[in-house]
Amino acid sequence: MKAGSAKQIEAALDRADATIRAYVLHGTDDAGSRALAARLGTALGADAERIDIDGSTLKDEPGTLAGEASALSLFGTKRWIRVIGGEECFLAVEELLNTTAQTDPVALIAGTFRKDSKLLPLADNHPATLTFRSFVPEGRDAGELAAAIMRPLGLKVEARIAERLAAMCNGDRALIQREAEKFALYLDAAPDRPRELDMTTIDAVSADAQEGDHASLVEAAFDGDAAGVARELALLGDLGSGAVTVLRAAARRALLLANPPKWLNGPEALAIQRQLKLWRPERLARVSARLFSVEERLKDGRTAGGVLATEELVQIARVAAKGR
């Protein structure tokens, strides 16, 4: 069944409603869907075990979801399943809803569904599911979101500046959060020592100021130009510590393609128009999810960041080439 409002889905997740087997969180605001899913984990407690499954696994083995959701915890703690996928999860969700076994709750972060989706109508009309569609916030709403994210970090910001930052991040709360953390560190801000955030700081520290060296690489990837990606990588050499910057630049491009803003002009606008012909919404949703997942893996410091970033860019180019 459909959640009638953000407050309804939040309330259901915050109490881990026992009548709901699956929460289907979809729409253009992928970061918003992720934030909602995280509320389920918080509701179950700090020691709750989260099991991550991707859509490609469920496409090949639909029974995995019901099997995992009905499995017993090895440590006697509560469990929940987070799925990053979309329409390919239809059979898996159908089997989950049909099983007679008691199951752990599932949060499916699904991106944008096509009009001919079979999964969304199933979830919208089933009493054991709750669906919610998130939209990327714009204008004043996006500015209020940015201000709310920055406030706990000790950052004071005017409404117009908050809206500007939100526009730079295309309303994506995950990117806003990362930028806000950098600003707080730069200004030595904290809840007990608030600092004013102005445009001078934003221009000096923001991700846009750091992406220039990698612009051609990102363009080649989203153009489906594998040879261009190889050429740019050869010029840049080992991405090393720049891997995260590259991934964030690619994530920003994916967000711009998913929600092309009216204010773009110049070369970037031309590139967006060109690449929109190559990318479908569901592919962009999967790319965004993968980029955020890879960045999370890089944070533990035990992975070869440059190699992972290179693999992702090559994969993006291959996917884009299919759209030609």
C-alpha positions, 0 to 999 in steps of 0.5 A: 500500500502507498504511504500517504505522506512523508510523515506516515512512512517515517512513522512506520519505519521509526516503529519498525511496523511489524505488519509490514514485510517490505518497504519499497522506497523509490523515486528520484531522491535516491539519497532520501530513500537511503535516509528513510531506510536507515530509519528502519535500522535505527528503530531496530536498535544499534545491535541490529544486523543489516544484510545487503543484497543487490538487485542483480543477485535477486534477478538471478536467484529470486528465492534469496530474499525470502530465504535471507529474510526468514533466516535466524540470526546467528547472534540472536539480534534483530535483523533487516534486509536492505536491497538496492535494486529495481524492477529486476526484484519483482519475483523476489518480492513476490516470493517474499510476500507469498511465504508463510514463514515469519520474516525480517523487514526488508527495505528496497531502495528502487530508484525510478520505476517505468510505467510498465512496472510490475513490481510497483503495482504489486507493492502499492496494493499489497497490505504487507508492503508500504511504498513511498516515492521521494522527489529531489527537493528544490528551491526553498525546500532544498535550502531548508534541507541544507540548513537542517543538515548543517545546523548540527555541525555548527554551521550558520547559514543564510537562506539564500546561501543554503539554497545555493549550496543545495542547487550545487548538490542538485538537492542530493542530501548525501552530497550536501552532507559531505560538503557540509562536513568539509565546511565545518572542518574548514571553519573549525565549526562545532555545536558549541562554537558555531561559525557563519558559512558564506559564499567565499568559503563555499567557492573555496572548498566546495566539490565544484572547485575540485572537479576541474581536473577530472571533468574530461574523464567524467564526460568521456565516461557518461558519453560512452567513450571507453577510448576517451576514458582510457586516454584521460586515465593515462594522462592523469596517471594513478587516481590515488587520493583523487579517487573519491573526488572522481567518484563524487564528480561522477555522482554529481553528473548522474544526479544532473542527468536524472534531474536536469536543472534549468539554470545550466548553460555553456559546455556543461548544458550541451553535455547534459543534453547530449548524454540525456539521449544515452541514459534511462532513469533506471540506469542512472539510479543504478549508477548512483547507487554503485558510486555511493557504495564504492565511496563507502568502501573507500572510506575503510582505507583497505581498498585500492581506491584508484583501481575501484574508481577506474573500474566504475568509470569504465563500467559507466562508459560501457553502460552509456555505449549501450544507449547509442 
